[in-house]
């Protein structure tokens, strides 16, 4: 019973080491790309060709297979960014700082996709591209929070100080996450209520639910790939004077 926590602790300590993180990420990347590709192709084929048309919206509803997972990812990534920021503030772990700032551009991308696809979906459903709806407005604020994190980090030359500032901003902004999630229940809104996350049962047919969940998992793997790629670059920049980086560079030049 006591071996498991010890193993996890040792694993986390190893992963917090920049050279071990870089090496493990290099080995994982081909597997992550393979899993992502299979999930993406499977989800797109199931959603666009196998799932039946919606009885009210017809074929236009199929945008949910991009819009909904993107919206989920916008909340998920910000939560990860805030947690990484909290870890960086409390335990001063450099890798947590790297994960937090490397997540921001990916989260901003998913948030932008969610807003654009939601606008495209809203036009035929609501008759307008945009309304100052509680869900839409809070999601737009989330995009500004992501952009604020990116801008703040790039504005400060000392990256350790920049990371602390980013962590504080991310933690302050995390209050927006439950507002986005529960906005359709707290206020009168044009945006439809929860369908997949209802406690009794989802209000969506299983033939539509399965490809939606596959796409959601595929997007999580894409986030992991994109974040790790950015994190690797950030680690190399921060550790450029470290001996392990110099040795790795020399080996690559020699080969």
Backbone bond lengths (Angstrom), bond angles and torsions (degrees), N, CA, C in turn:
res aa  C-N    CA-C-N  psi(-1)  N-CA   C-N-CA  omega(-1)  CA-C   N-CA-C  phi
1 X - - - 1.456 - - 1.529 111.86 -
2 X 1.332 115.52 -33.99 1.446 118.85 -177.02 1.515 112.60 -86.90
3 X 1.354 116.42 -8.19 1.460 119.41 -179.18 1.522 111.09 -76.46
4 X 1.334 116.45 -34.04 1.458 119.32 -175.67 1.523 112.46 -64.64
5 X 1.352 119.85 -50.43 1.463 118.69 177.17 1.523 112.65 -59.50
6 X 1.348 116.78 -37.57 1.458 119.89 178.60 1.513 111.86 -64.28
7 X 1.334 116.37 -40.49 1.464 120.46 178.24 1.516 110.53 -64.31
8 X 1.341 115.74 -44.08 1.467 119.85 179.98 1.524 110.27 -63.08
9 X 1.326 116.14 -41.55 1.460 119.92 -179.63 1.525 111.05 -62.71
10 X 1.349 115.93 -43.91 1.467 119.50 178.73 1.521 111.22 -64.80
11 X 1.340 116.82 -38.92 1.458 120.84 178.79 1.526 111.19 -63.38
12 X 1.338 116.04 -43.73 1.464 119.79 -179.61 1.524 111.08 -65.56
13 X 1.351 116.10 -38.50 1.459 119.10 178.03 1.526 111.14 -64.25
14 X 1.340 116.32 -38.73 1.458 119.80 178.43 1.523 110.88 -67.81
15 X 1.333 116.32 -41.80 1.456 119.52 179.97 1.528 111.69 -67.41
16 X 1.336 116.39 -27.43 1.467 119.75 178.37 1.512 112.20 -74.44
17 X 1.329 116.90 -11.64 1.454 121.02 177.60 1.526 108.76 -83.04
18 X 1.345 118.73 121.99 1.474 120.65 -176.76 1.529 114.96 -52.99
19 X 1.354 120.70 -44.72 1.469 118.27 -179.51 1.519 113.13 -64.61
20 X 1.348 117.41 -38.82 1.468 120.07 178.56 1.526 110.38 -68.65
21 X 1.326 116.54 -40.65 1.464 120.31 177.59 1.522 110.59 -59.36
22 X 1.323 116.63 -45.38 1.471 120.77 -178.49 1.524 110.35 -63.54
23 X 1.339 116.91 -44.33 1.465 120.53 -177.14 1.522 111.48 -66.45
24 X 1.343 116.64 -43.48 1.468 120.08 -178.85 1.525 110.43 -66.84
25 X 1.337 116.19 -39.31 1.462 120.06 178.76 1.520 111.25 -62.37
26 X 1.326 117.22 -39.85 1.464 121.58 178.15 1.520 111.04 -59.76
27 X 1.343 116.52 -41.11 1.476 120.16 -179.10 1.528 111.54 -72.36
28 X 1.326 117.11 -35.54 1.464 120.69 -176.31 1.524 113.62 -75.95
29 X 1.317 117.32 -27.73 1.455 120.60 -169.36 1.535 114.13 -56.53
30 X 1.337 121.14 -46.12 1.476 118.73 178.81 1.524 112.97 -60.70
31 X 1.340 117.18 -37.68 1.463 120.67 178.46 1.524 111.07 -67.05
32 X 1.308 117.05 -41.07 1.463 120.61 179.41 1.526 111.33 -64.06
33 X 1.331 116.59 -41.73 1.462 120.17 177.41 1.524 111.24 -63.21
34 X 1.331 116.75 -40.62 1.462 120.33 -179.93 1.518 112.15 -64.55
35 X 1.336 116.69 -46.26 1.465 120.53 179.98 1.529 110.27 -64.57
36 X 1.325 116.53 -43.52 1.466 120.30 179.19 1.524 111.24 -59.73
37 X 1.321 117.36 -45.58 1.459 121.06 -178.16 1.522 111.52 -61.63
38 X 1.335 117.07 -43.83 1.465 121.01 179.45 1.530 111.11 -63.66
39 X 1.332 115.90 -44.72 1.466 119.63 -179.95 1.518 111.38 -65.16
40 X 1.326 116.64 -43.19 1.463 120.16 -178.18 1.523 111.25 -63.40
41 X 1.317 117.03 -47.56 1.468 120.27 -179.97 1.522 111.15 -63.83
42 X 1.325 116.20 -41.40 1.461 119.98 179.28 1.522 111.30 -65.37
43 X 1.335 116.44 -43.77 1.462 119.94 -179.21 1.513 112.54 -66.59
44 X 1.335 116.76 -43.26 1.460 119.89 -179.85 1.525 111.30 -65.39
45 X 1.333 117.07 -43.54 1.466 119.92 -179.41 1.528 110.55 -64.68
46 X 1.344 116.25 -43.31 1.465 119.41 -179.53 1.523 111.33 -66.63
47 X 1.331 116.03 -40.63 1.460 119.18 -177.05 1.510 113.66 -74.58
48 X 1.337 117.27 -38.78 1.467 120.49 -173.94 1.522 113.32 -88.62
49 X 1.351 117.15 -25.35 1.466 119.05 -173.39 1.532 113.94 -120.89
50 X 1.330 118.19 -34.86 1.461 120.22 -175.40 1.525 112.68 -92.03
51 X 1.320 117.56 -35.96 1.467 120.22 -179.66 1.527 109.88 -66.92
52 X 1.319 117.93 139.79 1.480 120.45 -179.09 1.527 111.04 -75.17
53 X 1.329 117.36 160.99 1.473 120.29 174.34 1.527 110.66 -63.83
54 X 1.310 116.63 151.89 1.457 121.26 176.33 1.530 109.26 -74.58
55 X 1.338 116.72 143.96 1.469 119.40 -174.30 1.533 111.91 -70.52
56 X 1.347 117.69 -19.90 1.455 120.72 178.58 1.531 112.26 -105.56
57 X 1.337 116.56 -45.58 1.464 120.85 -172.89 1.520 113.85 -94.90
58 X 1.318 117.21 -7.70 1.456 120.08 179.43 1.524 111.87 66.73
59 X 1.329 116.06 -135.83 1.469 121.15 -177.53 1.536 112.54 -79.67
60 X 1.329 116.85 -19.98 1.470 119.42 -173.92 1.526 112.62 -66.39
61 X 1.329 117.62 -19.13 1.459 119.77 -178.16 1.520 112.38 -67.70
62 X 1.356 117.58 -17.39 1.466 120.73 -172.62 1.525 112.89 -63.08
63 X 1.311 117.12 -11.66 1.464 119.81 176.35 1.531 110.99 -65.70
64 X 1.346 117.39 -16.23 1.464 119.68 179.09 1.520 111.72 -62.59
65 X 1.338 117.83 -25.61 1.466 119.75 -177.81 1.521 112.17 -71.56
66 X 1.323 116.95 -11.42 1.464 122.39 170.83 1.528 110.25 -108.07
67 X 1.330 115.84 -45.69 1.464 120.61 -173.80 1.528 112.51 -64.43
68 X 1.314 117.44 -51.55 1.467 120.24 -174.46 1.533 112.34 -65.49
69 X 1.349 119.46 -49.28 1.472 117.43 177.04 1.525 113.29 -61.12
70 X 1.339 117.40 -34.42 1.466 120.01 177.41 1.525 110.88 -64.50
71 X 1.330 116.56 -42.00 1.469 120.27 178.14 1.525 110.83 -64.25
72 X 1.340 116.42 -42.81 1.468 119.54 176.40 1.526 110.81 -59.25
73 X 1.330 116.25 -43.89 1.460 120.51 -177.70 1.518 111.41 -66.17
74 X 1.325 118.07 -34.21 1.465 120.46 179.64 1.530 110.15 -60.31
75 X 1.334 117.57 -38.75 1.462 121.66 178.41 1.519 111.21 -76.12
76 X 1.326 116.04 -42.47 1.467 121.00 -177.55 1.525 110.98 -62.32
77 X 1.326 117.21 -46.68 1.465 120.82 -176.21 1.522 110.56 -67.21
78 X 1.330 117.80 -39.26 1.458 118.42 178.20 1.525 110.55 -64.08
79 X 1.333 116.93 -37.81 1.463 120.09 177.27 1.514 110.93 -63.06
80 X 1.337 116.58 -43.00 1.467 120.47 176.94 1.527 110.10 -61.84
81 X 1.324 116.69 -43.66 1.458 121.38 -179.65 1.529 110.84 -61.19
82 X 1.325 117.26 -42.47 1.460 120.98 179.39 1.520 111.46 -66.78
83 X 1.343 117.17 -41.28 1.464 120.17 178.62 1.525 111.21 -65.43
84 X 1.326 116.24 -41.88 1.467 119.49 177.16 1.520 110.70 -63.27
85 X 1.327 116.82 -39.27 1.452 120.62 177.16 1.519 111.79 -62.98
86 X 1.345 117.46 -40.99 1.461 121.07 178.43 1.526 110.74 -63.78
87 X 1.336 116.58 -42.60 1.471 120.55 178.06 1.525 110.19 -61.90
88 X 1.336 116.44 -41.84 1.464 120.80 -179.90 1.527 110.96 -64.29
89 X 1.319 117.47 -38.69 1.460 120.37 179.87 1.526 112.23 -69.52
90 X 1.327 116.10 -40.72 1.467 120.17 -174.29 1.519 111.40 -80.20
91 X 1.335 116.91 -48.82 1.464 120.51 -173.37 1.534 114.15 -104.89
92 X 1.327 117.51 -0.11 1.469 122.81 176.91 1.539 111.86 55.17
93 X 1.329 116.44 41.11 1.466 120.89 -179.97 1.529 108.63 -88.54
94 X 1.321 116.39 119.81 1.457 120.81 -176.17 1.520 111.93 -61.19
95 X 1.334 115.96 -39.67 1.456 118.70 -176.99 1.526 112.08 -65.15
96 X 1.330 117.62 -31.27 1.466 120.56 175.94 1.521 109.99 -65.11
97 X 1.335 116.75 -38.27 1.466 120.24 175.45 1.523 110.43 -61.29
98 X 1.319 116.03 -42.11 1.458 121.30 -178.87 1.528 110.73 -64.54
99 X 1.329 116.38 -44.11 1.469 120.46 179.44 1.532 110.49 -62.34
100 X 1.326 116.84 -41.32 1.467 120.41 -178.33 1.523 111.08 -62.05
101 X 1.320 117.31 -50.99 1.464 118.98 -176.05 1.526 111.30 -74.68
102 X 1.321 118.17 -28.66 1.465 120.78 178.71 1.524 111.64 -73.12
103 X 1.324 116.93 -22.10 1.465 121.12 179.51 1.525 112.30 -78.69
104 X 1.338 116.08 -27.96 1.468 119.64 -171.61 1.529 114.27 -59.47
105 X 1.352 120.21 -49.67 1.470 118.44 -179.69 1.529 112.94 -63.38
106 X 1.330 116.90 -34.89 1.468 119.91 179.39 1.526 109.81 -67.96
107 X 1.334 115.98 -43.08 1.454 119.50 177.74 1.513 112.42 -64.14
108 X 1.334 116.78 -38.56 1.464 120.28 177.21 1.521 110.53 -62.62
109 X 1.327 116.87 -39.14 1.466 120.75 178.84 1.515 111.89 -63.39
110 X 1.332 117.38 -45.26 1.466 120.69 178.75 1.529 110.88 -65.33
111 X 1.329 117.32 -38.25 1.463 120.28 179.18 1.522 110.70 -65.10
112 X 1.324 116.89 -42.06 1.460 121.05 177.73 1.532 110.70 -62.14
113 X 1.335 117.10 -44.09 1.468 121.14 178.46 1.530 110.16 -61.62
114 X 1.338 116.95 -41.91 1.462 120.47 179.60 1.523 110.89 -61.81
115 X 1.335 117.32 -41.78 1.455 120.67 179.83 1.532 111.93 -67.84
116 X 1.329 117.06 -43.20 1.468 120.69 -178.44 1.522 110.73 -67.34
117 X 1.331 117.19 -48.27 1.469 119.81 -179.53 1.525 110.83 -66.31
118 X 1.330 116.52 -34.23 1.463 118.97 175.74 1.511 111.76 -64.64
119 X 1.338 116.40 -37.46 1.463 120.03 176.99 1.525 110.90 -66.23
120 X 1.332 116.18 -42.75 1.468 120.01 178.66 1.527 111.47 -63.39
121 X 1.327 116.14 -36.14 1.459 120.97 179.04 1.527 110.63 -75.65
122 X 1.339 116.36 -34.85 1.456 120.10 -176.89 1.510 114.13 -70.19
123 X 1.339 116.69 -29.54 1.463 119.51 -177.56 1.531 112.84 -58.46
124 X 1.349 119.16 -52.20 1.473 117.58 178.96 1.526 113.50 -74.33
125 X 1.354 117.00 -24.39 1.461 119.71 -176.98 1.528 112.00 -84.97
126 X 1.347 116.83 -42.89 1.458 121.42 -175.99 1.520 113.07 -104.66
127 X 1.334 116.96 -14.15 1.451 120.55 -177.43 1.508 113.94 83.39
128 X 1.318 118.57 11.03 1.462 122.12 179.13 1.524 109.31 -150.55
129 X 1.340 115.57 153.69 1.467 119.76 179.97 1.526 112.04 -75.62
130 X 1.336 116.74 -29.88 1.463 119.22 -172.92 1.525 109.82 -152.39
131 X 1.322 115.04 140.77 1.463 122.02 169.67 1.530 107.02 -135.10
132 X 1.332 115.56 151.52 1.466 118.88 178.20 1.528 109.11 -81.82
133 X 1.306 112.39 60.96 1.455 123.42 178.83 1.531 108.93 -78.20
134 X 1.327 117.48 151.18 1.467 121.23 -177.82 1.524 111.62 -57.46
135 X 1.332 117.24 -44.52 1.466 120.35 -178.95 1.527 110.77 -67.78
136 X 1.328 117.50 -45.62 1.466 120.65 -178.01 1.525 111.20 -66.61
137 X 1.318 116.42 -41.91 1.459 119.95 -177.79 1.527 111.16 -66.23
138 X 1.320 117.59 -43.77 1.465 120.30 179.56 1.525 111.17 -67.78
139 X 1.333 117.56 -31.91 1.469 120.27 175.89 1.527 110.33 -69.19
140 X 1.327 117.26 -37.62 1.462 120.69 175.75 1.530 110.83 -64.12
141 X 1.316 116.93 -39.41 1.467 120.70 175.79 1.522 110.11 -61.53
142 X 1.332 116.99 -37.39 1.463 120.53 177.45 1.525 111.27 -61.17
143 X 1.340 116.80 -40.50 1.462 119.77 176.83 1.526 110.52 -61.60
144 X 1.324 117.16 -42.43 1.467 120.41 178.11 1.530 111.48 -63.95
145 X 1.332 116.89 -34.88 1.464 119.96 177.16 1.528 110.84 -64.70
146 X 1.327 115.82 -44.20 1.470 119.59 176.55 1.527 110.57 -59.07
147 X 1.327 116.20 -47.55 1.465 120.24 -179.24 1.521 110.97 -64.83
148 X 1.340 116.79 -34.77 1.449 120.44 176.69 1.510 112.43 -64.75
149 X 1.325 116.71 -40.41 1.469 121.14 177.09 1.527 110.50 -62.43
150 X 1.328 116.52 -45.62 1.469 120.81 -179.39 1.524 110.13 -63.97
151 X 1.333 116.67 -46.50 1.455 120.28 -179.36 1.515 112.74 -64.19
152 X 1.332 117.43 -41.61 1.466 121.35 179.51 1.518 111.10 -63.41
153 X 1.321 116.64 -42.49 1.464 119.88 -179.51 1.528 111.09 -63.69
154 X 1.312 117.09 -42.19 1.464 120.80 -178.37 1.523 112.63 -74.47
155 X 1.329 117.34 -18.76 1.462 120.80 -177.87 1.524 113.08 -82.39
156 X 1.332 117.84 -16.49 1.467 121.98 -177.19 1.525 108.89 -108.51
157 X 1.318 116.72 124.90 1.468 121.27 -176.15 1.526 112.35 -70.41
158 X 1.318 117.41 -43.28 1.467 121.16 178.84 1.524 108.40 -74.37
159 X 1.326 117.36 109.62 1.462 121.20 -171.78 1.525 113.06 -71.58
160 X 1.326 118.56 -24.74 1.457 119.14 174.34 1.527 110.19 -69.33
161 X 1.333 116.46 -42.84 1.471 120.35 175.73 1.519 110.73 -66.10
162 X 1.332 116.18 -39.99 1.467 120.47 178.23 1.521 110.90 -61.62
163 X 1.333 116.84 -40.45 1.461 120.76 -179.71 1.517 111.46 -65.18
164 X 1.323 117.26 -39.06 1.464 120.03 177.87 1.531 110.63 -66.12
165 X 1.331 116.99 -41.56 1.470 120.19 177.81 1.526 111.00 -63.03
166 X 1.327 115.91 -41.42 1.467 121.11 178.72 1.522 110.88 -64.04
167 X 1.324 116.93 -41.00 1.466 120.79 -179.64 1.524 110.70 -62.58
168 X 1.327 116.96 -41.99 1.467 120.71 179.30 1.528 110.60 -64.94
169 X 1.331 116.92 -44.54 1.467 120.42 178.71 1.523 110.94 -62.35
170 X 1.331 116.87 -42.17 1.462 120.50 179.75 1.524 111.17 -63.17
171 X 1.319 117.37 -40.41 1.461 120.79 -179.57 1.527 111.16 -69.42
172 X 1.324 117.06 -37.34 1.469 119.85 176.80 1.536 109.86 -65.23
173 X 1.324 115.99 -42.00 1.455 120.17 -176.59 1.511 114.69 -74.61
174 X 1.342 117.47 -13.40 1.465 119.36 -175.96 1.529 111.71 -65.81
175 X 1.336 117.55 -16.72 1.459 120.56 176.40 1.525 111.26 -61.68
176 X 1.342 117.29 -21.95 1.462 121.06 -179.55 1.532 112.22 -73.61
177 X 1.324 117.68 -20.78 1.471 120.59 -175.94 1.527 112.08 -63.75
178 X 1.344 119.72 -53.22 1.480 117.32 176.86 1.518 113.25 -64.89
179 X 1.336 117.88 -27.93 1.468 119.87 176.83 1.523 109.84 -62.59
180 X 1.352 116.60 -45.27 1.469 120.04 178.00 1.523 110.49 -61.74
181 X 1.328 115.54 -46.61 1.466 120.13 -174.01 1.532 112.20 -64.38
182 X 1.330 116.68 -43.03 1.465 120.03 -173.88 1.523 113.46 -100.39
183 X 1.327 117.88 4.71 1.463 120.36 -175.33 1.521 112.63 -58.81
184 X 1.351 117.17 -37.10 1.464 119.33 -177.96 1.525 111.91 -72.58
185 X 1.348 117.24 -15.38 1.454 120.68 177.90 1.526 111.35 -97.58
186 X 1.326 116.88 -29.83 1.471 120.42 -177.16 1.520 112.84 -81.96
187 X 1.344 117.55 -32.16 1.463 120.72 -174.98 1.525 110.48 -128.16
188 X 1.319 114.95 159.00 1.463 120.55 172.34 1.525 108.38 -70.76
189 X 1.313 116.57 124.00 1.462 120.34 -171.00 1.514 110.38 -145.36
190 X 1.324 116.29 149.74 1.463 120.77 175.12 1.514 111.70 -72.40
191 X 1.323 116.34 -29.10 1.461 120.44 -177.63 1.521 109.45 -64.54
192 X 1.335 115.80 137.09 1.455 119.33 -178.41 1.520 110.82 -65.95
193 X 1.326 115.52 155.69 1.460 121.27 179.66 1.507 112.09 -75.37
194 X 1.355 117.07 -178.20 1.459 120.65 -178.94 1.521 111.64 -64.53
195 X 1.324 115.60 139.85 1.466 120.74 177.62 1.521 111.16 -118.68
196 X 1.331 117.01 -44.91 1.467 120.98 -177.45 1.517 111.13 -82.33
197 X 1.340 118.61 -35.75 1.456 122.51 -171.64 1.517 113.65 -94.58
198 X 1.322 118.20 13.44 1.463 120.12 176.87 1.521 109.59 -64.42
199 X 1.345 117.01 143.61 1.453 120.71 -174.02 1.525 112.54 -70.84
200 X 1.347 117.67 -32.97 1.461 118.77 -177.71 1.519 111.44 -77.88
201 X 1.332 116.76 -61.07 1.454 121.48 174.94 1.519 108.70 -164.81
202 X 1.335 117.07 151.38 1.461 119.86 -178.90 1.521 111.58 -63.79
203 X 1.350 116.67 143.19 1.462 121.39 176.66 1.523 109.79 -91.58
204 X 1.299 116.26 48.11 1.452 121.96 -179.12 1.524 107.62 -148.22
205 X 1.315 116.06 137.43 1.458 120.21 -176.96 1.525 110.50 -65.62
206 X 1.327 115.53 147.29 1.471 120.55 -175.76 1.526 111.55 -60.17
207 X 1.338 117.88 -30.29 1.465 120.85 179.70 1.526 111.48 -67.32
208 X 1.329 117.09 -23.34 1.466 121.77 174.98 1.532 111.13 -95.37
209 X 1.332 115.86 -31.60 1.462 120.38 -177.28 1.518 112.34 -67.06
210 X 1.339 116.76 -42.66 1.475 119.74 -175.86 1.525 111.91 -61.62
211 X 1.346 120.39 -51.82 1.473 118.18 177.31 1.523 113.26 -62.80
212 X 1.335 117.39 -30.21 1.459 120.11 177.60 1.528 110.47 -64.66
213 X 1.331 116.52 -43.47 1.461 120.29 178.97 1.530 111.57 -69.68
214 X 1.338 116.61 -35.55 1.471 119.39 176.48 1.524 110.23 -62.34
215 X 1.329 117.04 -43.07 1.459 120.38 178.62 1.528 111.04 -64.96
216 X 1.327 116.46 -36.36 1.464 119.75 178.52 1.526 110.82 -62.94
217 X 1.330 116.90 -42.35 1.473 120.36 178.21 1.523 110.08 -67.97
218 X 1.338 116.92 -40.41 1.466 120.63 178.38 1.523 110.72 -59.30
219 X 1.322 117.10 -42.77 1.467 120.45 179.35 1.526 111.66 -65.39
220 X 1.326 117.35 -32.80 1.466 119.83 176.65 1.526 110.54 -65.93
221 X 1.325 116.44 -39.38 1.467 119.10 177.27 1.524 110.35 -67.71
222 X 1.337 117.13 -36.25 1.463 118.17 176.67 1.521 110.70 -64.13
223 X 1.333 116.30 -42.45 1.469 119.19 177.04 1.518 110.69 -57.78
224 X 1.328 116.28 -45.12 1.463 120.10 -179.40 1.523 110.94 -60.74
225 X 1.324 116.60 -42.92 1.467 120.79 179.14 1.524 110.89 -63.61
226 X 1.330 116.34 -51.32 1.460 120.68 -176.56 1.526 111.39 -64.44
227 X 1.333 116.29 -42.47 1.464 119.73 -179.73 1.522 110.76 -64.94
228 X 1.330 117.65 -44.12 1.465 120.46 -179.22 1.528 111.73 -65.99
229 X 1.324 116.97 -37.24 1.463 119.68 177.07 1.528 110.77 -62.61
230 X 1.312 116.79 -44.32 1.453 120.53 178.08 1.523 110.93 -67.92
231 X 1.335 115.79 -38.08 1.466 119.98 179.97 1.528 110.96 -64.81
232 X 1.324 117.08 -39.10 1.473 120.36 177.86 1.523 110.39 -59.53
233 X 1.328 116.21 -45.15 1.466 120.29 179.20 1.522 110.95 -63.80
234 X 1.330 116.70 -42.87 1.464 121.04 179.65 1.530 111.04 -63.24
235 X 1.319 116.11 -40.64 1.471 120.28 178.72 1.523 110.42 -62.98
236 X 1.328 116.95 -43.73 1.468 120.16 179.99 1.526 111.05 -62.89
237 X 1.323 117.09 -39.81 1.473 120.33 179.32 1.520 110.50 -64.96
238 X 1.335 115.92 -44.30 1.460 119.54 -178.27 1.530 112.23 -70.78
239 X 1.321 116.64 -32.38 1.465 120.91 -175.07 1.529 112.15 -104.75
240 X 1.318 117.65 21.36 1.463 119.88 -172.87 1.529 113.45 -61.23
241 X 1.319 117.76 -24.89 1.457 120.72 178.98 1.524 113.26 -94.85
242 X 1.331 116.54 -0.57 1.464 120.38 179.63 1.523 110.49 -74.53
243 X 1.323 115.55 153.84 1.455 120.39 -175.79 1.527 112.04 -66.02
244 X 1.340 117.33 -36.45 1.463 119.19 -176.99 1.529 111.15 -66.73
245 X 1.344 117.07 -33.46 1.461 120.30 177.49 1.522 110.18 -70.11
246 X 1.330 116.73 -42.99 1.467 120.51 178.54 1.521 110.94 -62.50
247 X 1.342 117.19 -41.85 1.469 120.60 178.97 1.520 111.32 -64.54
248 X 1.340 116.80 -42.05 1.463 120.75 179.61 1.522 110.55 -64.92
249 X 1.327 117.01 -40.23 1.473 121.32 178.17 1.514 110.94 -63.67
250 X 1.325 117.10 -43.05 1.461 121.20 179.22 1.523 111.75 -63.28
251 X 1.331 115.67 -39.89 1.474 119.80 178.85 1.525 111.44 -65.17
252 X 1.350 116.11 -40.75 1.458 119.68 179.69 1.538 110.87 -67.68
253 X 1.326 116.77 -38.47 1.460 119.69 177.71 1.517 111.61 -67.18
254 X 1.331 116.00 -36.85 1.459 120.14 -179.30 1.522 111.68 -69.81
255 X 1.339 115.80 -31.32 1.468 118.24 178.88 1.521 112.27 -82.42
